[in-house]
């Protein structure tokens, strides 16, 4: 009796474990190849469009950042020429010279590093990749809608799958954050919670915009904080 109870318990545990494992499998993998291919084309297309938008944003922010740093360089260089004083801060000739050289080196280094990233080229390639996959996606949708009784449907699906693999080999892969941004635009479909959407937006800002905003607005923030500190010390 004890042995039969133990056997029944093991069967229940095994059935529960199999059920849990099946729940972890993405829904599109639980269906046929056509559904899986449709999902892969749709998500990859959306992620590549998101990657194109991300790299385009990086290019725009990079150009703006160089402009801001160049403006700071010119402003600092003109301080002693016009006998200016930054509120509570006064700079000597040597300090102005050091700041000018520091900004010049920073701009040079930043420009070289950013130009090596080739954001414009990457954005264009991601966009072209998304368009190529979109063509295959439209072919698949047409096949699903009008070729259900076509005896060659299996060959058509196989050709679309092979063409999809060839496209992926021609282009570099997108970043994980691009797929997350696709999920964000389709939050209802992916069932994203409020906190998950917030985490994705935060991650995107830190990965894409934070560095440039730090360079563009960091000097102004530092200038204000130093002046407030000196004002506080003076009035204490």
C-alpha positions as CSV (number, residue, x, y, z in Angstrom):
1,X,0.0,0.0,0.0
2,X,2.8,2.4,0.9
3,X,4.5,1.6,-2.3
4,X,1.4,2.4,-4.4
5,X,1.0,5.7,-2.5
6,X,4.6,6.6,-3.2
7,X,4.2,5.7,-6.9
8,X,1.1,7.8,-7.2
9,X,2.9,10.7,-5.5
10,X,5.8,10.5,-7.9
11,X,3.4,10.5,-10.9
12,X,1.6,13.6,-9.6
13,X,4.9,15.4,-9.1
14,X,6.1,14.4,-12.6
15,X,2.8,15.6,-14.2
16,X,3.1,18.9,-12.3
17,X,6.7,19.3,-13.4
18,X,5.8,18.7,-17.0
19,X,2.9,21.2,-16.8
20,X,5.2,23.8,-15.3
21,X,7.8,23.3,-18.1
22,X,5.1,23.6,-20.7
23,X,4.0,26.9,-19.3
24,X,7.5,28.3,-19.6
25,X,7.6,27.6,-23.3
26,X,6.6,30.7,-25.3
27,X,3.1,30.4,-26.8
28,X,4.3,30.7,-30.4
29,X,6.5,27.6,-29.9
30,X,3.5,25.6,-28.6
31,X,1.9,25.8,-32.1
32,X,2.9,24.8,-35.6
33,X,5.8,26.1,-37.7
34,X,3.8,28.6,-39.5
35,X,2.8,30.4,-36.3
36,X,6.4,30.3,-35.0
37,X,7.7,31.8,-38.3
38,X,5.0,34.5,-38.3
39,X,6.0,35.4,-34.7
40,X,9.8,35.5,-35.5
41,X,9.2,37.7,-38.6
42,X,7.0,40.1,-36.7
43,X,9.2,40.5,-33.7
44,X,12.4,40.8,-35.6
45,X,10.9,43.3,-38.0
46,X,9.7,45.4,-35.1
47,X,13.0,45.1,-33.2
48,X,15.0,46.2,-36.2
49,X,12.8,49.2,-36.7
50,X,13.4,50.0,-33.0
51,X,17.1,49.6,-33.5
52,X,17.1,52.0,-36.5
53,X,15.3,54.6,-34.4
54,X,17.7,54.1,-31.5
55,X,20.8,54.6,-33.6
56,X,19.2,57.6,-35.3
57,X,18.6,59.0,-31.9
58,X,22.2,58.3,-30.9
59,X,23.4,60.2,-34.0
60,X,21.3,63.2,-33.2
61,X,22.3,63.3,-29.6
62,X,26.0,62.9,-30.5
63,X,25.9,65.9,-32.9
64,X,24.1,68.0,-30.2
65,X,26.6,67.0,-27.6
66,X,29.5,68.1,-29.7
67,X,27.8,71.4,-30.3
68,X,27.2,71.9,-26.6
69,X,30.8,71.1,-25.7
70,X,32.1,73.4,-28.4
71,X,29.8,76.2,-27.0
72,X,31.2,75.6,-23.5
73,X,34.7,75.8,-24.9
74,X,34.1,79.2,-26.6
75,X,32.4,80.6,-23.5
76,X,35.2,79.6,-21.2
77,X,37.8,81.0,-23.6
78,X,36.1,84.4,-23.6
79,X,35.9,84.8,-19.8
80,X,39.0,86.8,-19.2
81,X,38.9,88.5,-22.6
82,X,35.8,90.4,-21.5
83,X,36.6,90.4,-17.8
84,X,33.6,88.2,-16.9
85,X,32.8,86.6,-13.6
86,X,30.6,83.6,-13.2
87,X,28.4,84.7,-10.3
88,X,30.4,83.5,-7.3
89,X,33.2,82.0,-9.4
90,X,36.2,83.9,-10.7
91,X,38.8,82.2,-12.9
92,X,42.4,83.1,-13.2
93,X,44.2,83.1,-16.6
94,X,45.8,79.7,-15.9
95,X,42.4,78.2,-14.9
96,X,40.8,79.5,-18.1
97,X,43.6,78.1,-20.2
98,X,43.4,74.7,-18.5
99,X,39.6,74.6,-18.9
100,X,40.0,75.5,-22.6
101,X,42.5,72.8,-23.2
102,X,40.5,70.2,-21.3
103,X,37.3,71.0,-23.3
104,X,39.3,70.8,-26.5
105,X,40.8,67.4,-25.7
106,X,37.4,66.2,-24.6
107,X,35.7,67.3,-27.8
108,X,38.4,65.7,-29.9
109,X,38.2,62.4,-28.1
110,X,34.5,62.4,-28.0
111,X,34.2,63.2,-31.7
112,X,36.6,60.4,-32.7
113,X,34.8,57.8,-30.5
114,X,31.4,58.8,-31.8
115,X,32.4,58.9,-35.4
116,X,33.8,55.4,-35.1
117,X,30.3,54.1,-34.1
118,X,28.9,55.0,-37.6
119,X,25.4,55.6,-36.2
120,X,24.0,56.8,-39.6
121,X,25.2,53.6,-41.4
122,X,23.9,51.4,-38.6
123,X,20.5,53.1,-38.6
124,X,20.2,52.7,-42.4
125,X,21.2,49.0,-42.3
126,X,18.7,48.3,-39.5
127,X,16.0,50.0,-41.5
128,X,16.8,48.1,-44.6
129,X,16.8,44.9,-42.7
130,X,13.4,45.6,-41.3
131,X,12.1,46.4,-44.7
132,X,13.4,43.1,-46.1
133,X,11.8,41.2,-43.3
134,X,8.6,43.1,-43.8
135,X,8.4,41.8,-47.4
136,X,8.8,38.3,-46.1
137,X,6.2,38.9,-43.4
138,X,3.7,40.2,-46.1
139,X,4.4,37.1,-48.2
140,X,3.7,34.9,-45.1
141,X,0.5,36.7,-44.3
142,X,-0.7,36.4,-47.9
143,X,0.1,32.7,-47.9
144,X,-1.8,32.2,-44.6
145,X,-4.8,34.0,-45.9
146,X,-5.1,32.8,-49.5
147,X,-3.0,29.7,-49.9
148,X,-4.3,27.4,-47.2
149,X,-5.3,24.7,-49.8
150,X,-2.2,25.2,-51.9
151,X,-0.3,21.8,-52.0
152,X,3.0,23.8,-52.3
153,X,2.3,25.7,-49.1
154,X,5.0,23.8,-47.2
155,X,7.6,24.7,-49.8
156,X,6.5,28.3,-49.7
157,X,6.9,28.4,-45.9
158,X,10.3,26.7,-46.2
159,X,11.5,29.3,-48.7
160,X,10.3,32.2,-46.6
161,X,12.2,30.7,-43.6
162,X,15.4,30.2,-45.6
163,X,15.1,33.8,-47.0
164,X,14.7,35.0,-43.4
165,X,17.9,33.2,-42.3
166,X,19.8,34.8,-45.3
167,X,18.6,38.2,-44.3
168,X,19.8,37.7,-40.7
169,X,23.2,36.7,-41.9
170,X,23.6,39.9,-44.0
171,X,22.9,42.3,-41.1
172,X,24.2,42.6,-37.6
173,X,21.9,41.7,-34.7
174,X,20.0,44.3,-32.8
175,X,20.5,45.0,-29.1
176,X,18.2,43.4,-26.4
177,X,16.9,46.9,-25.5
178,X,15.4,47.1,-29.1
179,X,13.3,44.0,-28.5
180,X,12.3,45.5,-25.1
181,X,11.2,48.7,-26.9
182,X,9.1,46.6,-29.3
183,X,7.4,45.0,-26.3
184,X,6.8,48.4,-24.9
185,X,4.9,49.5,-28.0
186,X,2.8,46.4,-27.8
187,X,2.5,46.3,-24.0
188,X,-1.0,44.8,-24.1
189,X,0.0,41.9,-26.3
190,X,3.1,41.1,-24.2
191,X,1.1,41.8,-21.0
192,X,3.7,44.2,-19.5
193,X,2.9,45.5,-16.0
194,X,3.3,49.2,-15.1
195,X,6.6,48.5,-13.3
196,X,7.9,46.5,-16.3
197,X,7.1,49.4,-18.6
198,X,8.9,51.8,-16.3
199,X,12.0,49.6,-16.1
200,X,12.2,49.4,-19.9
201,X,11.9,53.2,-20.2
202,X,14.6,53.7,-17.5
203,X,16.9,51.2,-19.1
204,X,16.5,52.8,-22.5
205,X,17.2,56.3,-21.1
206,X,20.4,55.0,-19.3
207,X,21.6,53.1,-22.4
208,X,20.8,55.7,-25.0
209,X,20.4,59.3,-23.6
210,X,22.0,59.5,-20.2
211,X,25.6,59.9,-21.4
212,X,24.8,62.7,-23.8
213,X,22.6,64.6,-21.3
214,X,25.4,64.3,-18.8
215,X,27.9,65.9,-21.2
216,X,25.4,68.6,-22.4
217,X,23.9,69.7,-19.1
218,X,26.4,68.4,-16.6
219,X,28.7,71.5,-16.8
220,X,25.7,73.8,-16.3
221,X,24.5,71.7,-13.3
222,X,28.0,71.7,-11.8
223,X,28.3,75.5,-12.3
224,X,25.0,76.1,-10.5
225,X,25.9,73.7,-7.6
226,X,29.3,75.2,-7.1
227,X,27.9,78.7,-7.0
228,X,25.2,77.7,-4.5
229,X,27.8,76.0,-2.3
230,X,29.9,79.2,-2.4
231,X,26.9,81.3,-1.6
232,X,25.9,79.0,1.3
233,X,29.4,79.1,2.7
234,X,29.6,82.9,2.3
235,X,26.3,83.4,4.2
236,X,27.1,80.9,6.9
